[in-house]
Amino acid sequence: MSENQQFDDLEQQYQAVVSQTEQPAQEEREEPVNLGKVNMERFATQTAEDPDFHLGYHAIPLVNLPSGGMFYPEDTEISIRSAKVAEIRHFSTIDETNILDVDDKLNTILEACVRVLNRAKRMSYKDLCEEDRFYIILSIRDLTFPEPESKLTVDHIDKKGEKHTIDIKKEYFQYFRIPESLDKYYDIEKKTFMIETKSFGTITMRPPSIGVMQKMTSYIKEKQKNGGKIDQSVLQIMPYLISEWRGFSDNDIFKFEIEMNGWSNKKYSLIYKLAEQMKVGIQPNMSVQLGDDEEVVPISFRDGIKSLFIVQDFAGELL
C-alpha cells in the first residue's frame, strides 16, 4: 500500500469518528432536567487567614499598653502566644526571694511568647518598654489559662469590713502618666523626649527598654559576684537616659558612674525628678467598683509571683 493510500484511509477513519460525535443540527435535543440552583460558595476559595491566627499569635494594640505605644517606631506590631508546658516548667523554678531571678524568669516568658515586628527595623522583646512588661505578661497568662477557675484573685476587706475576692484584671489597673507639662518636649519622630533646659542643654529621656534593664541587671550581678558596691542612684537615673540597648555595655555604666560623680546637686535633682515623671507603668493598686463604692485594692499574688503561671485553684480538677 502506498503512503498516499495510507494517508487517505486514516483521513476517512478520522472523518467517521467526527461524524459519530457530532449531532445533526436538525436532530431534536432532549429538554435538560432542571436540577435546581447549585450553591457554589462552598466550592469558592477560602478567605485567607492571618498566619498569626494559625500559629496561635494574637496582636496587642499598642494604645492598650501602659506606654500607649509612644516609644515604639512607626508600624511596630506586637503579638503574643500562650506559654507552653516547657516554658511554664522553667518558670516554676523561680526563686521569689531573688529579685534578679524573678526578673530573668519573666523575661524568659517574654522571649518565648512575644513577637515584635517592624518593617524598617529588626526588633525583639528587648525593645519593649520595661513599663509595658507586666501588662504583656498578664496578657500571655490570659491566653495560657482562659478557664474561669484559673483567674488570679486577691482577697480584700472593704471599707465596711466585708471580705471580697477580687479578680486581678487589666481593666482595673491604674497607670502612672507622664505630666502634660512635658508634652511639648516629645519628639514624635525620635519617639523620645528632648527636654530643653536653661543650664544643662537638651536632655534626651524616655522610659527604659527591657534590653537596657537587662544590661543593668547583668551589671548588678557582676558587681555582687565580685563583692562590689552598687550605687542605687545610678540605677534610678541611668536607664532613662539610654535610648538604645544595642551596644550598651558594662563599660558605659562604669563611665556614667564616674561622670555622675561630677554632677552638681542641681543637675542631679533635675534629672532625678524628670526620671520620676517618666514612669508610665501600672500602679501597685487597682481601682474596683464594689456596689456603690470604689475601692483601692493592692495588686498582690496569693501564692507569690510564681502563681502567674502556676494555677492558684486546682480544686476544680479534683474528683
ZATI-966652 format. One record per atom (N, C-alpha, C, O): x, y, z. Coordinates in steps of 0.001 Angstrom, whole numbers, padded with zeros to 6 digits, always signed. Last residue first. Example, Ala and Ser with C-alpha at 12.3 -4.5 7.8 and 13.67 -1.06 7.14 Angstrom:
BEGIN
+012850-002250+007080
+013670-001060+007140
+012900+000030+007870
+013409+001138+008039
+013190-005690+007800
+012300-004500+007800
+013200-003300+007800
+014236-003319+008465
***
This chain:
BEGIN
-011614+015059+091782
-012879+014335+091819
-013229+013923+093234
-014268+013300+093457
-010112+018159+090885
-010149+017007+091793
-011536+016397+091820
-012532+017119+091874
-010219+020412+089439
-009711+019236+088739
-009798+017973+089608
-009583+016861+089125
-011015+022427+091118
-011949+022003+090088
-011513+020758+089341
-012326+020112+088681
-008762+022997+092601
-009802+022175+093212
-010774+021638+092184
-011303+020537+092335
-006731+024603+091942
-006860+023401+091120
-007947+022477+091673
-008047+021318+091270
-005930+027845+091943
-007021+026990+092387
-007172+025791+091458
-007669+025919+090339
-003549+028915+090723
-003812+029006+092152
-004793+027928+092628
-004523+027199+093583
-001252+027636+088348
-002639+027947+088694
-002862+027890+090195
-002430+026952+090864
+001518+029270+087544
+001136+028044+088261
-000236+028327+088843
-000373+029164+089735
+001995+031724+086493
+001890+030617+085547
+001730+029252+086227
+001798+028211+085573
+001661+033377+088709
+001373+033912+087377
+001186+032783+086365
+000328+032866+085486
+002582+032209+090972
+001196+031907+090594
+000786+032549+089279
-000312+032298+088782
+005032+033287+091504
+005001+032002+090798
+003593+031687+090284
+003433+030986+089285
+004645+035407+093140
+004773+035700+091720
+004716+034424+090886
+004390+034469+089699
+002290+034112+095653
+003539+034666+095169
+003555+034848+093659
+002597+034488+092975
-000287+033317+096108
+000757+032295+096196
+002089+032789+095641
+002921+031991+095210
-001616+035758+095812
-001847+034927+096995
-000734+033912+097190
-000291+033678+098314
-000221+038698+094894
-000446+037333+094438
-000480+036417+095650
+000486+036313+096406
-001616+042017+094494
-000725+041053+095136
-001096+039662+094646
-002158+039468+094055
-002464+045277+094359
-002184+044120+093499
-001186+043214+094216
-000057+043612+094502
-004866+046683+096591
-003459+046420+096244
-003327+045178+095361
-003990+044166+095586
-007616+048548+095694
-007207+047185+096038
-005755+046956+095631
-005436+047027+094444
-009882+050856+096561
-008491+050750+096128
-007963+049414+096637
-007874+049179+097842
-013276+050996+095477
-012264+050538+096421
-010883+050522+095771
-010740+050215+094588
-016174+052795+095384
-014962+052474+094627
-013863+052151+095622
-013561+052951+096508
-019529+051768+096068
-018238+052325+096486
-017111+051899+095548
-017108+050795+095003
-021800+050462+095507
-021804+051907+095260
-020453+052549+095539
-020256+053735+095276
-020250+047510+094608
-021527+048142+094929
-021504+049602+094552
-021222+049947+093404
-017155+048242+093997
-017859+047243+094793
-019170+047863+095279
-019190+048639+096235
-014861+048781+091538
-016180+049213+091976
-016871+048061+092710
-017141+047019+092112
-011423+049318+091952
-012501+048348+091745
-013809+048895+092308
-013847+049409+093426
-008279+049940+090932
-009490+050667+091292
-010686+049786+090921
-010941+049533+089744
-005234+048584+092291
-006321+048587+091321
-007469+049449+091850
-007606+049655+093055
-001838+049620+092855
-003209+049422+093327
-004204+049437+092179
-004054+050192+091218
+000632+050203+091778
+000516+048983+092599
-000893+048696+093095
-001133+047647+093693
+000292+051162+088290
+000384+051485+089704
+000143+050229+090540
-000487+049286+090061
+002183+050373+085454
+000990+050090+086242
+001232+050455+087702
+002259+050096+088278
+004194+053033+083930
+003730+051673+084182
+002461+051592+085021
+001774+052585+085261
+005579+055261+083342
+004311+055097+082635
+003671+053737+082937
+002715+053340+082271
+007801+057707+084457
+007186+056415+084736
+005813+056342+084079
+004989+057243+084235
+008929+060168+084248
+008908+059349+083038
+008234+057994+083257
+008113+057212+082313
+009163+061355+086681
+007999+061729+085877
+007880+060912+084590
+006850+060958+083918
+011607+060394+087539
+010400+060024+088283
+009149+060285+087453
+008187+059520+087516
+013250+061747+085764
+013155+060288+085679
+011911+059786+086415
+011245+058858+085956
+012967+064349+086744
+012467+064024+085401
+012301+062509+085229
+011333+062048+084624
+014273+064067+089221
+012847+064424+089186
+012234+064080+087829
+011112+063578+087764
+016876+063505+088323
+016168+062552+089184
+014664+062800+089126
+013877+061862+088998
+017478+065844+086969
+017349+064605+086204
+016630+063528+087018
+015866+062734+086469
+017468+067701+089159
+016618+067901+087976
+016384+066575+087244
+015247+066221+086935
+019380+066655+090904
+017997+066802+091360
+017038+066934+090178
+015946+066366+090181
+021705+066847+089319
+021228+065554+089794
+019751+065628+090181
+018966+064752+089817
+021874+069615+088950
+021702+068739+087802
+021153+067381+088227
+020257+066833+087586
+022217+070497+091611
+021098+070996+090805
+020823+070064+089625
+019667+069758+089334
+024582+069365+092461
+023333+068967+093128
+022121+069359+092282
+021123+068639+092242
+026556+068538+089532
+026158+069426+090625
+024880+068896+091254
+024177+068079+090659
+028523+065661+088731
+027328+066489+088585
+027149+067416+089791
+027547+067096+090911
+030582+063904+089038
+030936+065295+088794
+029730+066215+088619
+029891+067412+088384
+029444+061449+089245
+030123+061965+090442
+030498+063439+090290
+030705+064139+091281
+028701+060919+086690
+027673+061403+087606
+028282+061944+088897
+027693+062800+089557
+031053+059883+085568
+030536+061183+085129
+029555+061764+086138
+029577+062965+086409
+031203+057420+086861
+032278+058402+087041
+031779+059802+086682
+032043+060773+087391
+028868+056230+085893
+029068+056398+087339
+030122+057477+087612
+029947+058330+088481
+029452+056159+083170
+028365+057017+083633
+028482+057269+085136
+028230+058379+085604
+031454+054262+083113
+031787+055645+082745
+030706+056612+083213
+030999+057742+083604
+029925+052006+083831
+031036+052448+084680
+031391+053916+084394
+031599+054705+085315
+028207+051841+081661
+027651+052067+083003
+028739+052595+083930
+028508+053515+084715
+030010+051303+079632
+029207+052524+079561
+028623+052870+080930
+028553+054039+081310
+030935+048823+080442
+031870+049941+080420
+031130+051279+080362
+031561+052264+080962
+028778+047215+079986
+029165+047478+081375
+030100+048671+081449
+030061+049440+082409
+027004+048719+077137
+027881+047767+077819
+028140+048147+079273
+027781+049233+079729
+025082+048828+074228
+025194+049340+075598
+025940+048309+076444
+025551+047142+076469
+024589+047619+071842
+025881+048267+072009
+026107+048844+073396
+027207+049302+073705
+021196+048165+072228
+022217+047552+071383
+023527+048325+071532
+023558+049544+071364
+019511+049791+073599
+020214+048761+074364
+021316+048097+073547
+022257+047533+074105
+018991+053256+073458
+019229+052033+072679
+020031+051021+073498
+021095+051344+074026
+018735+055408+075204
+017669+055158+074223
+017793+053810+073524
+016794+053275+073045
+019214+056274+078455
+019733+055396+077404
+018604+055027+076451
+017625+054401+076857
+018101+057553+080542
+018948+058375+079672
+019520+057570+078501
+020226+058118+077655
+016872+055800+082153
+016015+056776+081475
+016791+057666+080505
+016203+058436+079745
+018946+054353+083376
+018107+053695+082351
+017233+054667+081561
+016888+054386+080413
+020064+056307+085287
+020705+055990+084016
+019789+055330+082985
+019840+055705+081814
+018497+056472+087707
+018537+057542+086702
+018982+057066+085326
+018351+057384+084318
+018640+054312+089370
+017392+055066+089330
+017334+056055+088172
+016253+056428+087714
+021219+053402+089195
+020154+052533+088706
+018835+053282+088567
+018002+052923+087735
+022540+055482+090476
+022809+055229+089057
+021683+054407+088450
+021243+054674+087332
+021656+055153+093065
+021252+056365+092348
+021496+056230+090844
+020756+056790+090036
+022884+052839+093985
+021459+052791+093641
+021013+054005+092842
+020095+053907+092028
+025785+051464+093329
+025265+052817+093521
+023810+052848+093043
+023544+052878+091842
+027111+048720+094946
+026191+049143+093896
+025622+050515+094235
+025044+050705+095305
+030354+047459+095436
+029255+048283+095946
+028412+048784+094771
+028940+049212+093745
+031393+044007+094903
+031447+045453+094702
+030220+046164+095241
+029180+045548+095474
+031691+041261+094938
+031646+041969+096219
+031716+043474+096087
+032060+044161+097049
+031446+039977+092599
+032804+040428+092955
+032838+041212+094261
+033873+041757+094645
+028720+039575+092534
+029619+038420+092475
+031014+038788+092954
+031678+038004+093632
+027786+042168+092411
+027523+041364+093602
+028473+040170+093677
+028959+039809+094749
+028629+042863+089824
+029106+043624+090985
+028945+042795+092259
+029857+042729+093084
+027189+041071+088299
+028653+041008+088271
+029246+041733+089481
+030225+041284+090078
+024586+041933+088850
+025009+040569+089170
+026525+040466+089266
+027068+039856+090187
+024663+044516+087786
+024457+044325+089219
+024939+042946+089650
+025610+042799+090671
+024939+043934+085067
+025977+044719+085745
+025895+044525+087263
+026915+044388+087939
+022540+042679+084558
+023787+041930+084387
+024936+042616+085129
+025785+041962+085733
+020849+044857+084967
+020753+043686+085837
+022025+042854+085773
+022526+042385+086794
+021580+046482+082818
+021769+046974+084182
+021750+045803+085169
+022550+045768+086103
+020782+044860+080719
+022199+045229+080839
+022506+045703+082259
+023548+045374+082827
+018048+044831+081214
+018805+043585+081282
+020293+043854+081434
+020984+043163+082183
+017383+047482+080740
+017302+046989+082113
+018030+045659+082273
+018573+045378+083341
+017738+047527+077950
+018581+048384+078803
+018579+047852+080234
+019628+047774+080873
+015709+045690+077205
+017109+045441+076871
+018065+046251+077726
+019087+045736+078179
+013380+046942+077982
+013776+045720+078683
+015245+045421+078431
+015951+044956+079326
+013940+050532+078098
+013520+049292+077435
+013958+048101+078274
+014800+048230+079163
+012805+053294+080171
+013806+052315+079706
+013180+051112+079017
+012049+050724+079309
+011226+056285+078975
+011194+055102+079845
+012128+054032+079303
+012234+053874+078087
+013584+058916+078115
+012423+058081+077794
+012386+056923+078792
+013410+056606+079397
+015429+061850+077150
+014945+060881+078141
+013729+060124+077615
+012963+060623+076791
+017964+064147+076660
+017145+063136+075994
+016745+062063+076993
+017602+061435+077614
+018251+067496+077251
+018386+066186+077898
+017419+065217+077224
+016208+065437+077217
+020013+070246+076123
+018889+069339+075844
+019180+067962+076446
+020217+067355+076179
+021500+072284+078753
+021235+071960+077362
+020016+071051+077205
+019104+071071+078031
+021593+073051+081380
+022243+071786+081005
+021940+071343+079581
+022103+070172+079240
+020232+075435+081986
+021608+075262+082463
+022337+074056+081880
+023568+074027+081877
+017699+075333+080793
+018483+076572+080772
+019960+076318+081047
+020831+076917+080414
+016702+072592+078658
+016907+073216+079971
+017786+074461+079828
+018521+074606+078851
+014495+070571+076870
+015395+071721+076818
+015472+072386+078196
+014453+072698+078813
+014220+067254+076189
+013872+068264+077200
+014923+069372+077213
+016089+069135+077528
+012835+065253+074216
+014008+066111+074071
+013754+067338+074945
+013158+068322+074508
+011701+061985+074524
+011549+063354+074992
+012883+064088+074848
+013922+063606+075299
+010905+059924+071641
+011542+060178+072925
+011291+061628+073324
+010734+062404+072548
+010631+059363+068902
+009895+058600+069914
+010550+058710+071292
+010721+057719+072002
+011566+060776+066798
+012556+060026+067568
+011932+059168+068652
+012610+058340+069259
+009107+061860+065950
+009953+061100+065019
+010960+060223+065769
+011174+059065+065408
+008036+063215+068106
+007268+062115+067534
+008089+061270+066561
+007797+060090+066370
+009309+064219+071009
+009688+064209+069598
+009046+062985+068948
+009458+061854+069203
+008083+066175+073615
+008037+064864+072978
+008326+064992+071485
+007679+065768+070782
+007862+068580+074821
+009230+068103+074569
+009257+066753+073845
+010327+066248+073504
+005238+069043+075376
+005858+069868+074328
+007274+069413+073977
+007820+069818+072951
+004702+067387+077578
+004217+067034+076240
+004942+067791+075132
+005224+067231+074073
+005262+068065+080134
+006391+067563+079330
+005993+067262+077891
+006845+066920+077071
+002882+068758+081272
+003876+069832+081145
+005078+069402+080308
+005832+070246+079823
+001502+066439+081668
+001243+067181+080437
+002260+068294+080209
+002473+068721+079074
+003490+063764+083038
+002782+065047+083171
+002631+065775+081833
+003520+065730+080982
+002793+060412+082323
+003782+061484+082186
+003041+062820+082223
+002056+062991+081504
+001168+058368+084694
+001099+059157+083468
+002194+060222+083476
+002476+060843+084501
+000593+055101+085858
+001343+056346+086007
+001294+057073+084671
+001372+056436+083621
-002692+053665+085935
-001365+053850+085337
-000725+055166+085761
-001391+056177+085985
-004608+050973+087218
-004376+052409+087128
-002934+052603+086685
-002060+051803+087019
-006731+048221+086319
-005426+048833+086556
-005483+050354+086470
-006298+050928+085748
-008984+046923+085646
-008977+047566+086957
-007697+048372+087205
-007600+049112+088183
-008492+045686+083261
-009400+046842+083231
-009480+047557+084574
-009987+048676+084646
-006930+043515+083938
-006260+044679+083361
-007159+045914+083367
-006676+047042+083464
-007667+042042+087114
-007984+042274+085710
-007302+043545+085216
-007122+044510+085960
-007899+039888+089513
-006863+040815+089029
-007060+040947+087524
-006666+040069+086757
-010940+039713+091321
-010137+039259+090180
-009104+040322+089830
-009402+041517+089849
-011336+039485+094793
-011281+040373+093626
-010409+039748+092541
-009289+039310+092803
-013418+038583+097255
-012373+038012+096410
-012406+038765+095090
-013389+038692+094352
-014022+040337+100324
-014305+040091+098917
-013121+039358+098277
-011977+039501+098709
-015545+041042+103464
-014469+040394+102718
-014914+040096+101287
-016042+039658+101061
-016314+044135+105052
-016750+042919+104375
-015623+042358+103498
-014861+043103+102881
-015759+046570+106180
-015273+045385+106874
-015694+044079+106250
-015469+043017+106829
-016361+048728+104722
-017387+048318+105690
-016972+047067+106466
-017725+046564+107300
-014297+048931+102943
-014424+049971+103973
-015421+049590+105060
-015332+050074+106188
-013290+045447+102422
-013698+046794+102029
-013858+047732+103226
-013584+047361+104367
-010657+043321+102037
-011670+043729+103009
-012023+045181+102730
-011157+046053+102793
-009744+040886+099655
-009806+042306+100022
-010933+042543+101019
-012036+042021+100855
-007615+038629+097947
-008608+038854+098993
-008559+040311+099436
-007485+040898+099577
-007312+038213+094460
-006721+038738+095684
-007851+038963+096686
-008925+039435+096313
-006661+036015+091669
-007529+036744+092592
-006745+037239+093797
-005660+036745+094105
-006523+034929+088364
-005766+035446+089501
-006706+036256+090378
-007461+037090+089881
-008342+032096+087142
-008147+033535+087286
-007282+033861+088502
-007310+033167+089518
-009065+029535+086667
-007626+029824+086654
-007321+031300+086871
-006164+031712+086792
-011732+029236+086416
-011150+028828+087700
-009654+029129+087785
-009049+028995+088849
-012196+030021+083743
-012578+030910+084846
-011902+030552+086172
-011543+031433+086954
-009540+029446+081401
-010628+028914+082209
-010922+029847+083392
-009996+030404+083981
-007296+030316+080019
-008550+031035+079778
-009703+030573+080680
-010742+031233+080726
-004206+030457+080328
-005207+029896+081235
-006539+030640+081074
-006875+031494+081894
-002938+031685+078176
-002485+030373+078632
-003526+029671+079489
-003711+028458+079398
-004104+034174+077893
-004172+033225+076770
-003854+031802+077229
-004431+030836+076730
-003456+035273+080370
-004867+035157+079991
-005058+034178+078835
-006044+033443+078794
-000643+035318+080164
-001297+034424+081121
-002766+034210+080762
-003265+033087+080840
-000321+037322+078299
+000119+035964+077961
-000552+034957+078897
-000972+033881+078471
-001261+039448+079845
-001962+039106+078606
-001594+037698+078146
-002450+036961+077657
+000685+039524+081816
-000686+039164+082190
-001514+038784+080966
-002370+037903+081041
+002841+040358+080209
+002905+039081+080922
+001504+038613+081302
+001171+037441+081130
+001953+042899+079463
+002102+041868+078432
+002162+040482+079065
+001599+039531+078524
+002013+044208+081943
+000763+044138+081186
+000830+043010+080159
-000128+042252+080004
+004733+044025+082552
+003762+043339+083395
+002421+043181+082680
+001769+042143+082797
+005972+045611+080455
+006239+044185+080638
+005144+043473+081427
+004675+042417+081004
+005892+048274+080147
+004831+047516+079472
+004902+046025+079808
+003989+045268+079479
+008175+049225+081360
+006898+049540+081999
+005723+048799+081360
+004658+048704+081970
+010141+048566+079558
+010086+047841+080825
+008725+048029+081500
+008195+047111+082126
+009127+048435+076205
+009336+049251+077398
+009235+048366+078641
+008344+047523+078746
+010850+046261+073952
+009647+046637+074684
+010011+047518+075872
+011076+047361+076470
+013159+045354+072931
+012791+046721+072560
+011518+047184+073267
+011150+048357+073190
+013295+042735+073629
+014153+043660+074373
+013851+045120+074049
+014237+046019+074796
+011843+041354+071797
+011168+041689+073055
+011989+042679+073878
+011443+043384+074728
+013038+043051+068809
+012837+041876+069662
+012106+042324+070921
+011793+043502+071094
+013473+044034+065329
+013171+044270+066734
+013000+042954+067489
+012839+041891+066890
+014772+045709+062614
+014676+044405+063256
+014512+044619+064762
+015319+045305+065389
+012893+048129+060861
+013918+047842+061863
+013709+046444+062437
+012576+046050+062714
+010841+048532+059088
+012082+049273+058866
+013217+048844+059790
+014378+049160+059531
+008703+046936+059913
+009186+046859+058525
+010565+047465+058347
+011368+046976+057552
+008675+044995+062829
+008685+046332+062260
+009303+046248+060869
+010309+045567+060671
+007501+043028+065573
+007846+043189+064163
+007791+044646+063749
+006976+045425+064244
+007884+040864+068157
+007836+042294+067861
+008356+042489+066441
+009502+042160+066138
+006346+038379+069976
+006965+038692+068690
+006777+040181+068434
+005660+040697+068485
+006557+036322+072857
+006284+037637+072260
+007029+037777+070942
+008178+037357+070807
+007325+033967+074105
+005911+034141+073744
+005582+035455+073044
+004428+035676+072674
+010055+033884+074768
+009430+032739+074102
+008081+033084+073479
+007732+032545+072429
+010571+036320+075991
+011411+035895+074859
+010742+034783+074062
+010846+034738+072836
+008730+036253+078114
+008588+037223+077020
+009366+036786+075783
+008867+036878+074661
+009841+034232+079684
+008483+034080+079157
+008281+035020+077972
+007723+034625+076948
+012253+035456+080309
+012267+034198+079566
+010900+033923+078948
+010810+033437+077820
+011466+037581+081886
+011988+037867+080542
+012053+036609+079680
+011923+036686+078458
+010783+036202+084194
+009752+036960+083471
+010202+037238+082036
+009413+037139+081096
+013296+035223+084931
+012226+034278+084564
+011102+034980+083805
+010533+034410+082874
+014719+037600+085540
+015179+036707+084463
+014066+035766+083992
+013912+035539+082792
+013295+038612+087722
+013429+039400+086507
+013794+038517+085313
+013247+038670+084221
+013752+036555+089538
+012386+036889+089140
+012404+037639+087810
+011633+037340+086899
+016501+036823+089834
+015972+035608+089217
+014528+035820+088756
+014131+035321+087703
+016610+039288+091079
+017268+039135+089783
+016775+037884+089059
+016645+037875+087835
+015341+038851+093486
+014700+039737+092514
+015325+039623+091125
+014652+039835+090116
+014841+036096+095216
+015933+036694+094445
+015321+037532+093323
+014841+036989+092328
+012713+034904+096257
+013494+035712+097195
+014631+036448+096487
+015295+037304+097071
+011684+033298+094305
+010996+034563+094565
+011726+035450+095569
+011390+036625+095714
+013026+031638+091870
+013384+031916+093270
+012827+033298+093624
+013416+034326+093290
+011370+029440+089635
+011708+030798+090042
+012026+030881+091535
+011356+030254+092354
+010531+027179+088442
+011763+027072+089238
+012196+028426+089790
+013283+028542+090357
+008441+027768+086790
+008110+027254+088123
+009331+027108+089026
+009191+026933+090237
+009573+028368+084332
+009148+029483+085195
+008894+029006+086623
+009108+029762+087571
+009881+025785+083326
+011064+026596+083624
+010710+027739+084568
+011462+028041+085495
+007197+025102+083024
+008060+024315+083926
+009301+025108+084306
+009722+025105+085463
+006452+026933+081101
+005850+027015+082437
+006692+026247+083447
+006877+026687+084582
+007927+025991+078947
+008171+027351+079442
+007605+027546+080846
+008199+028235+081675
+006810+023475+078562
+008243+023580+078878
+008570+024955+079465
+009393+025066+080374
+004126+024143+077892
+004437+023419+079120
+005904+023591+079519
+006204+023827+080689
+003879+027573+076665
+003849+026119+076523
+004330+025449+077823
+004865+026103+078719
+001781+030450+076759
+003002+029763+077190
+002820+028254+077065
+001740+027725+077326
+000233+031876+073826
+000175+031291+075162
+001490+030570+075479
+002210+030140+074578
+001640+034778+072169
+001008+033465+072169
+000979+032946+073600
+001625+033510+074484
+001404+038118+070786
+001768+037162+071837
+001082+035822+071579
+000081+035745+070868
+002761+040949+069037
+001799+039848+069161
+002336+038838+070168
+003544+038717+070375
+003091+044178+067863
+003406+043285+068974
+002334+042210+069045
+001143+042514+069105
+004510+046163+065395
+003433+045241+065724
+003898+044285+066818
+004957+043665+066714
+005205+049430+064261
+005580+048326+065136
+004348+047489+065463
+003282+048024+065767
+004738+051678+062716
+004454+050358+062123
+004942+049191+062974
+005081+048077+062469
+007274+053717+064224
+006050+053583+063436
+005959+052177+062834
+006972+051569+062489
+008845+052537+067286
+008865+053072+065917
+007517+052884+065223
+006729+052012+065587
+007654+053373+070573
+007979+052368+069565
+007967+053001+068177
+007170+053901+067915
+006694+055020+072514
+008145+054903+072395
+008583+053805+071429
+009730+053361+071458
+003926+055014+072717
+004615+056274+072400
+006085+056097+072043
+006659+056932+071344
+002226+053002+073455
+002972+052829+072205
+003790+054039+071809
+004301+054101+070691
+001198+053369+075941
+000399+053858+074823
+001095+053721+073480
+000623+054255+072476
+002383+052326+078131
+003123+053386+077427
+002307+054018+076320
+002666+055079+075809
+000528+050311+078791
+000738+051442+079703
+001463+052620+079043
+001187+053777+079361
-001340+049479+075782
-000198+049318+076677
-000084+050506+077617
-000546+051598+077288
-003245+050097+073954
-003692+049471+075201
-002579+049322+076223
-002841+049067+077398
-001988+050988+071708
-002654+052003+072533
-003122+051424+073863
-003373+052175+074806
-001145+048670+070441
-000164+049468+071180
-000828+050473+072114
-000299+050777+073183
-002938+045669+070686
-002949+047070+070218
-002013+047921+071075
-002091+047888+072303
-001499+042663+070114
-001816+043559+071220
-001811+044985+070669
-000765+045461+070226
-002523+039749+068320
-001962+041104+068342
-002403+041855+069596
-003528+041700+070071
-001595+036454+068877
-002673+037431+068955
-002058+038815+069125
-001183+039022+069967
-000726+033256+067563
-000337+034606+067979
-001536+035553+067918
-002376+035458+067023
-001146+030712+066587
-001533+030993+067961
-001148+032366+068458
-001230+032630+069658
-000795+030181+063991
+000366+029956+064850
+000058+030260+066305
+000917+030083+067168
-003164+031021+062905
-002885+029586+062913
-001697+029254+063812
-001615+028143+064337
-002890+033775+063219
-004032+033092+063827
-003746+031602+063953
-004047+030990+064978
-000712+034470+061681
-000571+034534+063132
-001694+033771+063834
-001489+033192+064901
-001721+034394+059077
-000861+033295+059549
-000704+033279+061052
-000576+032211+061651
-005080+035167+058610
-003808+035704+059072
-002954+034546+059587
-003406+033787+060445
-006583+033404+055875
-006500+033731+057295
-005129+034319+057597
-004145+034008+056927
-008350+034017+052939
-007023+033848+053537
-007051+034282+055002
-007488+035386+055325
-011273+032217+052334
-010670+033509+052643
-009344+033290+053360
-009245+032473+054276
-011175+029565+049927
-011336+030034+051296
-010645+031378+051484
-009599+031653+050896
-012824+029626+046829
-011546+029644+047535
-011740+030216+048924
-012399+031244+049086
-015952+027826+046686
-015117+029012+046488
-013820+028889+047274
-013734+028148+048253
-017691+025873+047208
-016560+025495+046348
-015581+026655+046156
-014523+026496+045547
-019653+027045+048635
-018842+026064+049356
-017668+025564+048535
-016761+024919+049061
-020821+028650+046758
-020000+029287+047796
-019105+028279+048493
-017978+028579+048889
-022530+027611+044936
-021106+027493+044616
-020205+028057+045708
-018981+027965+045617
-025349+025859+045020
-024651+026861+045831
-023150+026673+045648
-022570+025704+046138
-027263+025466+042179
-026166+024913+042961
-025485+026031+043716
-025087+027036+043126
-030732+025214+041618
-029514+026030+041697
-028482+025362+042591
-028808+024774+043622
-032144+022418+039710
-032141+023480+040712
-030831+024235+040715
-029930+023948+039928
-032120+020711+037618
-031551+020201+038865
-031564+021237+039974
-031054+020980+041065
-034168+019991+035085
-033869+021094+035999
-033405+020525+037334
-034186+019936+038081
-032939+018356+032255
-033642+018203+033531
-033214+019327+034457
-032020+019590+034599
-033284+019665+028960
-032459+019361+030138
-033301+019260+031396
-034268+020003+031568
-035001+018016+026362
-035022+019135+027310
-034180+018760+028526
-034333+017666+029070
-033053+016668+023688
-033910+016476+024851
-033842+017702+025739
-032801+018347+025866
-033170+017946+020359
-032443+017708+021589
-033406+017529+022744
-034460+018163+022781
-033691+016645+017155
-034338+017256+018309
-033564+016900+019557
-033311+015725+019821
-031530+017396+014477
-031972+016422+015470
-032536+017142+016678
-031959+018112+017170
-030520+019233+012765
-031964+019097+012727
-032478+018135+013797
-033685+018041+014023
-027801+019125+013208
-028486+020330+013656
-029971+020128+013734
-030648+020707+014583
-026524+016032+014456
-027063+016822+013355
-027852+017991+013902
-028501+017873+014941
-023743+015941+016631
-025168+015730+016466
-025649+016576+015312
-025234+017728+015183
-020604+014273+016414
-021385+015484+016174
-022845+015121+016012
-023179+014137+015353
-019561+011719+016636
-019635+012535+017850
-020442+013786+017671
-020936+014339+018655
-019613+010710+014030
-020336+009994+015074
-020522+010845+016322
-021538+010714+017005
-017950+012403+012636
-019371+012399+012278
-020197+011676+013324
-021374+011994+013498
-015449+011726+013768
-016021+013058+013977
-017506+013065+013723
-018263+013658+014492
-015099+009130+012761
-015186+009361+014207
-015846+010683+014519
-016690+010774+015410
-014969+009680+010003
-016032+008809+010512
-016225+009007+012011
-017356+009051+012494
-012669+011171+009787
-013944+011808+009468
-015105+010987+010006
-016120+011547+010421
-010785+009163+010455
-010929+010353+011324
-012275+011016+011098
-012959+011388+012052
-011030+007446+008306
-011348+006956+009646
-011590+008134+010602
-012487+008093+011443
-010146+009100+006220
-011535+008626+006202
-011953+008127+007585
-013090+008347+008004
-007478+009441+006969
-008348+010615+006892
-009803+010196+006930
-010618+010842+007588
-006524+006866+006711
-006536+007487+008040
-007472+008674+008076
-008172+008902+009063
-006758+006573+003879
-007522+005693+004778
-007636+006288+006180
-008706+006235+006786
-004935+008517+002988
-006362+008656+002661
-007214+007814+003585
-008270+008259+004036
-002531+007415+003971
-002966+008725+004477
-004453+008905+004231
-005176+009376+005109
-002384+005116+002417
-002474+005015+003880
-003008+006308+004478
-003839+006287+005385
-002102+006264-000127
-003315+005486+000156
-003509+005321+001658
-004638+005374+002145
+000383+007465+000114
-000799+008308-000124
-002083+007574+000201
-003031+008155+000728
+002082+005254+000443
+001928+006198+001563
+000696+007052+001373
+000009+007352+002349
+000566+002190-000877
+001394+003398-000968
+001117+004305+000221
+000105+004179+000911
+000864-001191+000000
+000000+000000+000000
+000895+001234+000000
+001854+001322+000768
***
